[in-house]
Amino acid sequence: MRLIGPLAAAVIALGSLTACDAIQGVSNTADKVKLCADAISLVGFSPDMSDPQKALEETQAKAKELETLASSAPDEQVKKALEEAANGMQNVNSAADWVQQKADLAAKVSSACGG
């Protein structure tokens, strides 16, 4: 009888750990989905081309936001795709360059996010 008490406690603890792992997995997935949605929104940014300088500045500001998201990415593949997109946005010479690169980078981010 003395063995049953500790054994039962061990089974309950193991069950609790498994439940916690499942909850953590769901939380990580939800975090990734939110992060990816935010990233795709940033990558899909279309600057107002009526003021080229302002459009370039806005594009570079979005790149900084994307870098911040990349630093919190729970998945290495997503992090790499976000960093690549941020670099692409920061290294454009004009907003028109960004418009040309946008589709390719958006596809890479979407693919890394599982979509």
C-alpha positions as CSV (number, residue, x, y, z in Angstrom):
1,M,0.0,0.0,0.0
2,R,2.8,2.4,0.7
3,L,4.0,2.1,-2.9
4,I,0.6,3.0,-4.3
5,G,0.6,6.6,-2.9
6,P,4.0,7.6,-4.4
7,L,3.2,5.8,-7.7
8,A,-0.2,7.6,-8.0
9,A,1.5,10.9,-7.3
10,A,4.1,10.2,-10.0
11,V,1.4,9.3,-12.5
12,I,-0.5,12.4,-11.7
13,A,2.6,14.5,-12.0
14,L,3.5,12.9,-15.3
15,G,-0.1,13.6,-16.6
16,S,0.2,17.2,-15.5
17,L,3.5,17.6,-17.3
18,T,2.0,16.2,-20.5
19,A,-1.0,18.5,-20.2
20,C,1.4,21.4,-19.6
21,D,3.4,20.4,-22.7
22,A,0.3,20.3,-24.8
23,I,-0.8,23.7,-23.5
24,Q,2.7,25.1,-24.2
25,G,2.5,23.7,-27.7
26,V,-0.8,25.3,-28.4
27,S,0.5,28.6,-27.0
28,N,3.6,28.4,-29.2
29,T,1.4,27.7,-32.3
30,A,-0.8,30.6,-31.4
31,D,2.2,32.9,-31.0
32,K,3.6,31.8,-34.4
33,V,0.3,32.4,-36.1
34,K,0.0,35.9,-34.7
35,L,3.7,36.6,-35.5
36,C,3.3,35.4,-39.0
37,A,0.1,37.3,-39.6
38,D,1.9,40.5,-38.4
39,A,4.9,39.7,-40.6
40,I,2.8,39.1,-43.7
41,S,1.0,42.4,-43.1
42,L,4.3,44.2,-42.8
43,V,5.8,42.5,-45.9
44,G,2.6,43.3,-47.8
45,F,3.0,47.0,-47.1
46,S,2.5,49.3,-50.2
47,P,4.0,52.7,-49.8
48,D,2.4,55.8,-51.2
49,M,4.4,56.5,-54.3
50,S,3.3,60.2,-54.6
51,D,6.2,61.2,-52.2
52,P,9.2,58.9,-53.1
53,Q,11.3,60.0,-50.1
54,K,8.5,59.5,-47.6
55,A,7.7,56.1,-49.2
56,L,11.3,55.0,-48.8
57,E,11.3,56.1,-45.2
58,E,8.1,54.3,-44.4
59,T,9.4,51.1,-46.1
60,Q,12.5,51.2,-44.0
61,A,10.4,51.8,-40.8
62,K,8.4,48.7,-41.7
63,A,11.7,46.8,-42.1
64,K,12.6,47.7,-38.5
65,E,9.3,46.4,-37.2
66,L,9.9,43.2,-39.1
67,E,13.4,42.9,-37.5
68,T,11.7,43.1,-34.1
69,L,9.3,40.4,-35.0
70,A,12.2,38.2,-36.3
71,S,13.9,38.5,-33.0
72,S,10.9,37.0,-31.2
73,A,10.2,34.2,-33.8
74,P,9.9,30.9,-32.0
75,D,10.9,29.0,-35.2
76,E,14.3,29.3,-36.9
77,Q,12.9,29.0,-40.4
78,V,10.4,31.8,-39.7
79,K,13.1,33.9,-38.1
80,K,15.4,33.5,-41.1
81,A,12.6,34.4,-43.6
82,L,11.7,37.5,-41.5
83,E,15.3,38.6,-41.3
84,E,15.7,38.2,-45.1
85,A,12.5,40.2,-45.7
86,A,13.7,43.0,-43.3
87,N,17.0,43.1,-45.1
88,G,15.3,43.3,-48.4
89,M,13.1,46.2,-47.2
90,Q,16.1,48.1,-45.7
91,N,18.3,47.7,-48.7
92,V,16.0,49.1,-51.3
93,N,17.1,52.3,-53.1
94,S,13.6,53.4,-53.8
95,A,10.1,52.5,-52.9
96,A,9.7,51.3,-56.5
97,D,12.5,48.7,-55.8
98,W,10.5,47.5,-52.8
99,V,7.3,47.0,-54.9
100,Q,9.4,44.8,-57.2
101,Q,10.8,42.7,-54.3
102,K,7.7,42.5,-52.3
103,A,6.0,39.5,-54.0
104,D,9.1,37.3,-53.7
105,L,9.7,38.2,-50.0
106,A,6.0,37.8,-49.1
107,A,6.1,34.3,-50.7
108,K,9.2,33.3,-48.7
109,V,7.6,34.6,-45.4
110,S,4.3,32.9,-46.2
111,S,6.1,29.6,-47.0
112,A,8.2,29.7,-43.8
113,C,5.0,30.3,-41.8
114,G,3.5,27.2,-43.3
115,G,1.1,28.8,-45.7
